[in-house]
Amino acid sequence: MVLIWTQFGVKNKNVNVKCKVRVMHRGDSSGSSSSAEGIKSEPEPPCLAIKPTGKDFYKVLGVSPDSNEDEIKKAYRKMALKFHPDKNSDVDAEDKFKEIAEAYEILTDPKKRSIYDQFGEEGLKSGMSLAGQGNVFRNNFPSDPHATFSSFFHGSDHFDIFGSDADGEDDLFNPFRRFPFSHVGGGEGGLRRGQRRLQGDAVVHDLPVTLEEVMHGCTKHVKVTRSRLNPDGRSVRSEDKVLNVVVKKGWKAGTKITFPREGDETPDSTPADLTFVLRDQEHEQYRRDGANIVYTAKITLKEALCGCTVNVPTLDSRLMPLPCSDVIKPGAVRRLRGEGLPHPKSPAQRGDLVVEFQVLFPDRIPPQSREIIKHSLAQC
């Protein structure tokens, strides 16, 4: 009789699977290469190693494998702001942003992260389940030592394959809506095998900001109320959470800031994304025109004709003197260079403070003054 002893090991993080096979003859209890009876054992076959290729999601976010969820979220926000297509004009910015979002999606989900840590990206693509791993290794070891995890585990009862979103829509802020993960229900309220919860529609809120906040940048603490799934998998509860929304210098109205999976959750859908859209608050002195701000200076007819100096207020509470020696016509414009808002892509550079003049005409002119004006303006 020939006994075969097989040993497998799984090294975390490196996803390195090793096997060792030794052949022992009857009576060879030590498993040594020779015995007193001269019986020779078979030479040990070399260990087999399977190292599935794939992305290093920790490296993508610039964190270590021991990082906690808060550290991962902080790194994601930093990287997402840097490579967001609305803020970064590089050709590969969108692909980089999707890769960052993919890493965040995996590393903030305990189950997916556990699978990734043990089996790498190939394990995720194969729909790796944490259940029954020991039996899988013993019963399904591939005859081809170079087989990948994807081909090795395909079709096993322990794994489901990803599906695609029904409408195929490419969501810039959450690219994984195209690649929802399969879920296997384990309880009365869970989904049946093969079913999956699609992500719900993004929840959108307006975020009003003042020109002063756009000028200097700010962090707004926003309290949101959202629904979350209870452990029974069927009912939902309402909970409050405070989100720190970072507004960078010069961001224009309409800029979107998205928090993945911070929106509502239902029994049929995973947590939706939560998106804030910047909206300019009305200002009592200025109106915004891109990176420029426009100020209306009201002057009298006398000042318009004879010249004057207008003290123009700035956003940082200074008064800038603007001398006007020439005749100022209604609707005339002057500029104070570099006194506007920061440019969103180059915050060190600023737009202009544009001064528009409004000439105030008198309701009536006394008869004696009218004659003087006529005489004075006769040559004009």
PLY file of the C-alpha trace (Angstrom):
ply
format ascii 1.0
element vertex 380
property float x
property float y
property float z
element edge 379
property int vertex1
property int vertex2
end_header
0.00 0.00 0.00
1.22 3.49 -0.80
0.17 6.33 1.47
0.14 9.88 0.15
0.39 12.76 2.58
-0.46 16.17 1.20
0.22 19.48 2.90
-1.09 22.82 1.76
-0.40 26.24 3.17
-1.91 29.62 2.46
0.22 32.63 3.22
-1.77 35.73 3.89
-1.11 38.91 1.87
1.27 37.23 -0.60
-1.42 34.76 -1.66
1.18 31.99 -1.92
-0.23 28.45 -2.00
2.29 25.67 -1.49
1.87 21.94 -1.71
4.08 19.10 -0.64
3.63 15.44 -1.57
5.59 12.58 -0.03
5.32 8.92 -0.98
5.89 6.37 1.79
6.16 2.59 1.44
4.65 0.09 3.84
6.82 -0.28 6.86
8.54 3.06 6.42
7.19 4.89 9.42
9.88 7.57 9.44
9.46 8.66 5.85
13.26 8.72 5.43
15.01 8.26 2.10
16.36 4.77 3.00
15.75 1.91 5.48
17.58 -1.07 6.92
15.83 -3.33 4.43
17.18 -1.29 1.56
13.79 0.03 0.54
14.18 3.32 -1.27
11.57 6.02 -1.09
10.49 8.08 -4.04
12.22 11.47 -4.35
10.17 14.37 -3.02
8.48 16.33 -5.80
9.18 20.04 -5.80
6.70 22.31 -3.99
4.17 23.96 -6.24
3.41 27.64 -5.83
0.47 29.50 -7.28
0.77 33.27 -7.23
-2.25 34.86 -8.90
-1.52 38.13 -10.61
-3.58 41.21 -9.92
-3.62 44.74 -8.59
-2.09 45.71 -5.27
-5.02 47.67 -3.86
-3.02 48.73 -0.80
-0.38 50.25 -3.06
-3.07 51.96 -5.16
-4.28 53.86 -2.08
-0.78 54.27 -0.64
-1.56 52.41 2.61
-0.13 49.35 4.31
-1.95 46.00 4.62
-2.31 46.67 8.37
-4.17 49.96 7.86
-7.55 50.33 9.55
-10.73 51.57 7.89
-10.26 55.20 8.96
-6.76 55.28 7.46
-8.08 53.76 4.23
-10.92 56.30 4.02
-8.52 59.17 4.63
-6.17 57.93 1.91
-9.09 57.44 -0.50
-10.36 61.00 -0.03
-6.88 62.40 -0.66
-6.35 60.33 -3.81
-9.90 60.86 -5.12
-9.57 64.63 -4.84
-6.28 64.49 -6.70
-7.43 62.34 -9.61
-11.13 63.24 -9.93
-11.79 63.87 -13.66
-13.61 67.10 -12.85
-10.47 68.39 -11.13
-7.70 66.67 -13.09
-7.35 67.13 -16.83
-4.75 64.39 -17.34
-5.68 61.79 -19.96
-5.45 58.89 -17.51
-7.13 60.69 -14.58
-10.48 58.92 -15.05
-8.88 55.45 -15.19
-6.80 56.27 -12.13
-9.89 57.52 -10.30
-11.79 54.32 -11.07
-8.84 52.25 -9.85
-8.78 54.23 -6.60
-12.53 53.74 -6.16
-12.14 50.01 -6.85
-9.47 49.72 -4.16
-11.68 51.60 -1.71
-14.66 49.36 -2.52
-12.66 46.23 -1.77
-10.68 47.34 1.28
-13.64 48.88 3.16
-15.77 45.77 2.82
-14.66 43.27 5.53
-15.67 40.17 3.53
-14.12 41.31 0.25
-10.98 42.47 2.02
-10.62 39.13 3.77
-10.92 37.30 0.44
-8.47 39.70 -1.20
-5.94 39.37 1.63
-5.93 35.57 1.26
-6.41 35.03 -2.47
-5.68 38.37 -4.16
-7.65 39.92 -7.00
-8.03 36.55 -8.74
-9.94 35.23 -5.73
-12.34 38.18 -5.97
-12.84 37.74 -9.70
-13.65 34.08 -9.11
-16.26 34.97 -6.50
-14.23 33.30 -3.74
-16.25 32.30 -0.67
-14.76 32.04 2.77
-16.70 28.85 3.47
-15.23 25.40 2.95
-11.72 26.46 1.93
-10.05 23.38 3.37
-12.20 20.97 1.37
-11.63 22.97 -1.77
-7.88 22.59 -1.52
-8.05 18.87 -0.86
-10.64 17.94 -3.45
-10.05 20.40 -6.28
-6.28 20.73 -6.60
-5.47 21.30 -10.29
-3.40 18.88 -12.28
-1.74 21.80 -14.06
0.64 23.46 -11.56
0.44 26.73 -13.49
-3.34 26.93 -13.37
-4.65 30.22 -12.04
-7.14 30.58 -9.24
-9.71 31.76 -11.74
-9.63 28.56 -13.80
-9.06 26.40 -10.73
-12.12 27.52 -8.79
-14.49 28.18 -11.69
-17.65 26.15 -11.37
-17.13 25.11 -7.75
-20.10 25.13 -5.41
-18.16 27.51 -3.20
-18.01 30.34 -5.71
-20.26 32.65 -7.72
-19.20 34.67 -10.72
-19.76 38.44 -10.93
-22.64 39.72 -13.04
-22.94 43.08 -14.76
-25.31 45.94 -14.17
-28.56 45.64 -16.06
-28.32 48.98 -17.79
-24.56 48.86 -18.31
-24.30 52.49 -17.26
-20.81 53.75 -16.55
-21.00 55.69 -13.27
-17.97 57.97 -12.98
-18.20 58.32 -9.22
-18.94 54.69 -8.51
-17.64 52.47 -11.33
-18.55 49.31 -9.40
-22.22 49.72 -10.20
-21.23 47.99 -13.42
-19.67 45.08 -11.49
-21.88 44.26 -8.49
-20.66 41.50 -6.19
-22.72 38.35 -5.77
-24.20 37.76 -2.36
-25.05 34.38 -0.85
-27.79 34.54 1.78
-27.09 32.65 4.97
-30.28 33.27 6.90
-34.00 33.58 6.60
-33.81 37.18 5.41
-30.85 36.69 3.05
-30.82 36.50 -0.72
-30.78 33.13 -2.44
-27.63 31.93 -4.17
-27.10 33.68 -7.46
-29.09 36.77 -6.44
-27.30 40.04 -5.87
-28.15 43.41 -4.42
-27.56 46.21 -6.88
-26.50 49.58 -5.61
-29.26 52.12 -5.19
-29.39 55.47 -6.97
-27.07 58.13 -5.58
-28.56 60.48 -2.99
-27.89 64.10 -4.03
-27.90 67.17 -1.76
-27.12 70.81 -2.49
-24.24 72.26 -0.48
-24.48 76.08 -0.22
-21.14 77.90 0.10
-20.29 81.57 0.48
-17.76 83.34 -1.72
-15.55 83.72 1.36
-15.58 79.94 1.83
-14.70 79.43 -1.83
-11.96 82.04 -1.45
-10.18 80.37 1.47
-11.46 76.78 1.22
-13.30 75.15 4.09
-14.55 71.94 5.66
-18.28 71.79 6.25
-19.67 69.34 8.79
-22.93 68.03 7.38
-25.33 65.86 9.39
-27.21 63.38 7.21
-29.99 60.98 8.08
-29.91 57.70 6.17
-31.48 54.25 6.27
-29.43 51.18 7.15
-30.25 47.48 6.96
-30.81 45.66 10.25
-29.03 42.35 10.97
-32.18 40.42 10.05
-31.68 41.51 6.43
-35.32 42.53 6.02
-36.01 45.69 8.03
-34.24 49.04 7.99
-33.41 51.59 10.65
-32.74 55.32 10.48
-29.39 56.64 11.64
-27.59 59.98 11.69
-24.01 60.57 10.62
-21.84 63.67 10.38
-19.76 63.87 7.19
-16.78 66.18 6.78
-17.15 67.74 3.34
-13.92 69.35 2.14
-14.35 72.32 -0.21
-11.13 73.31 -1.96
-10.18 76.87 -2.89
-11.85 78.17 -6.02
-14.22 75.26 -6.62
-16.98 76.37 -8.96
-20.71 75.98 -8.51
-21.88 72.57 -9.69
-18.80 70.73 -8.42
-19.78 67.29 -7.09
-18.30 65.72 -3.97
-19.21 62.04 -3.61
-19.02 59.79 -0.55
-19.24 56.17 -1.74
-21.78 53.95 0.07
-22.78 56.61 2.61
-26.37 56.88 1.35
-29.51 54.85 1.95
-29.54 51.04 2.12
-32.53 48.74 1.57
-33.05 44.95 1.64
-32.81 44.98 -2.17
-29.88 47.36 -2.61
-26.47 48.01 -1.13
-25.74 51.47 0.36
-26.04 54.18 -2.26
-23.47 56.87 -2.90
-24.04 60.25 -1.28
-23.25 63.27 -3.47
-23.06 66.94 -2.54
-23.35 69.59 -5.27
-21.79 73.00 -4.58
-24.15 75.97 -4.88
-23.09 79.61 -4.53
-24.94 81.57 -1.86
-26.12 85.02 -2.92
-23.67 87.72 -1.79
-24.73 91.22 -0.80
-21.83 92.93 -2.63
-20.59 90.62 -5.39
-21.71 88.22 -8.02
-19.48 85.45 -9.31
-18.23 85.06 -12.89
-15.94 82.02 -12.95
-12.81 82.96 -11.01
-13.76 86.67 -11.22
-16.05 88.50 -8.84
-18.08 91.50 -10.01
-18.68 94.57 -7.85
-21.10 97.37 -8.82
-19.86 100.86 -7.91
-22.53 103.55 -7.82
-21.30 107.09 -8.63
-23.02 110.40 -9.20
-23.27 112.19 -12.54
-20.82 114.78 -11.26
-18.30 112.03 -10.36
-18.82 110.37 -13.71
-18.08 113.62 -15.58
-15.45 115.20 -13.39
-13.59 112.16 -12.07
-13.41 110.50 -8.68
-11.72 107.80 -6.59
-13.82 104.75 -5.65
-12.87 102.64 -2.62
-13.59 99.07 -3.68
-14.06 96.45 -0.90
-12.28 93.12 -1.38
-13.29 89.64 -0.19
-10.65 89.74 2.53
-12.09 92.96 3.99
-9.64 95.50 2.50
-10.47 98.72 0.66
-8.72 99.14 -2.69
-8.66 102.78 -4.00
-9.54 102.96 -7.69
-8.86 106.43 -9.14
-10.92 107.40 -12.19
-9.80 110.61 -13.91
-11.52 110.05 -17.26
-15.22 110.40 -17.96
-17.02 107.29 -16.78
-19.88 106.16 -18.99
-22.74 104.03 -17.67
-21.70 100.36 -17.80
-17.98 101.16 -17.88
-15.71 98.47 -16.41
-12.41 98.59 -14.51
-10.40 95.65 -13.16
-8.36 95.04 -10.04
-6.03 92.24 -11.15
-5.59 89.23 -8.88
-8.29 90.24 -6.39
-10.81 87.58 -7.43
-11.18 83.91 -6.51
-8.47 81.25 -6.80
-8.45 79.21 -10.00
-9.62 75.67 -9.07
-6.76 73.95 -10.92
-4.12 76.53 -9.91
-5.13 77.94 -6.50
-2.00 80.12 -6.36
-3.43 82.15 -9.26
-6.50 84.31 -8.81
-9.07 85.94 -11.02
-9.92 89.65 -11.04
-12.21 91.91 -9.10
-14.29 93.49 -11.87
-15.78 96.91 -11.07
-18.89 97.87 -13.05
-19.99 101.49 -12.76
-23.58 102.56 -12.34
-24.10 106.30 -12.87
-26.85 107.83 -10.76
-28.66 110.60 -12.65
-30.51 113.34 -10.75
-34.29 113.42 -10.87
-34.29 117.15 -11.76
-31.86 120.04 -12.41
-32.57 123.61 -11.24
-33.10 126.08 -14.13
-29.98 128.09 -13.34
-27.84 124.95 -13.26
-29.29 123.79 -16.55
-28.03 126.91 -18.30
-24.57 126.49 -16.80
-24.45 122.88 -17.92
-25.57 123.79 -21.42
-22.85 126.38 -21.66
-20.21 124.05 -20.24
-21.10 121.18 -22.49
-21.56 123.23 -25.65
-18.14 122.22 -26.97
-18.43 118.53 -26.01
0 1
1 2
2 3
3 4
4 5
5 6
6 7
7 8
8 9
9 10
10 11
11 12
12 13
13 14
14 15
15 16
16 17
17 18
18 19
19 20
20 21
21 22
22 23
23 24
24 25
25 26
26 27
27 28
28 29
29 30
30 31
31 32
32 33
33 34
34 35
35 36
36 37
37 38
38 39
39 40
40 41
41 42
42 43
43 44
44 45
45 46
46 47
47 48
48 49
49 50
50 51
51 52
52 53
53 54
54 55
55 56
56 57
57 58
58 59
59 60
60 61
61 62
62 63
63 64
64 65
65 66
66 67
67 68
68 69
69 70
70 71
71 72
72 73
73 74
74 75
75 76
76 77
77 78
78 79
79 80
80 81
81 82
82 83
83 84
84 85
85 86
86 87
87 88
88 89
89 90
90 91
91 92
92 93
93 94
94 95
95 96
96 97
97 98
98 99
99 100
100 101
101 102
102 103
103 104
104 105
105 106
106 107
107 108
108 109
109 110
110 111
111 112
112 113
113 114
114 115
115 116
116 117
117 118
118 119
119 120
120 121
121 122
122 123
123 124
124 125
125 126
126 127
127 128
128 129
129 130
130 131
131 132
132 133
133 134
134 135
135 136
136 137
137 138
138 139
139 140
140 141
141 142
142 143
143 144
144 145
145 146
146 147
147 148
148 149
149 150
150 151
151 152
152 153
153 154
154 155
155 156
156 157
157 158
158 159
159 160
160 161
161 162
162 163
163 164
164 165
165 166
166 167
167 168
168 169
169 170
170 171
171 172
172 173
173 174
174 175
175 176
176 177
177 178
178 179
179 180
180 181
181 182
182 183
183 184
184 185
185 186
186 187
187 188
188 189
189 190
190 191
191 192
192 193
193 194
194 195
195 196
196 197
197 198
198 199
199 200
200 201
201 202
202 203
203 204
204 205
205 206
206 207
207 208
208 209
209 210
210 211
211 212
212 213
213 214
214 215
215 216
216 217
217 218
218 219
219 220
220 221
221 222
222 223
223 224
224 225
225 226
226 227
227 228
228 229
229 230
230 231
231 232
232 233
233 234
234 235
235 236
236 237
237 238
238 239
239 240
240 241
241 242
242 243
243 244
244 245
245 246
246 247
247 248
248 249
249 250
250 251
251 252
252 253
253 254
254 255
255 256
256 257
257 258
258 259
259 260
260 261
261 262
262 263
263 264
264 265
265 266
266 267
267 268
268 269
269 270
270 271
271 272
272 273
273 274
274 275
275 276
276 277
277 278
278 279
279 280
280 281
281 282
282 283
283 284
284 285
285 286
286 287
287 288
288 289
289 290
290 291
291 292
292 293
293 294
294 295
295 296
296 297
297 298
298 299
299 300
300 301
301 302
302 303
303 304
304 305
305 306
306 307
307 308
308 309
309 310
310 311
311 312
312 313
313 314
314 315
315 316
316 317
317 318
318 319
319 320
320 321
321 322
322 323
323 324
324 325
325 326
326 327
327 328
328 329
329 330
330 331
331 332
332 333
333 334
334 335
335 336
336 337
337 338
338 339
339 340
340 341
341 342
342 343
343 344
344 345
345 346
346 347
347 348
348 349
349 350
350 351
351 352
352 353
353 354
354 355
355 356
356 357
357 358
358 359
359 360
360 361
361 362
362 363
363 364
364 365
365 366
366 367
367 368
368 369
369 370
370 371
371 372
372 373
373 374
374 375
375 376
376 377
377 378
378 379
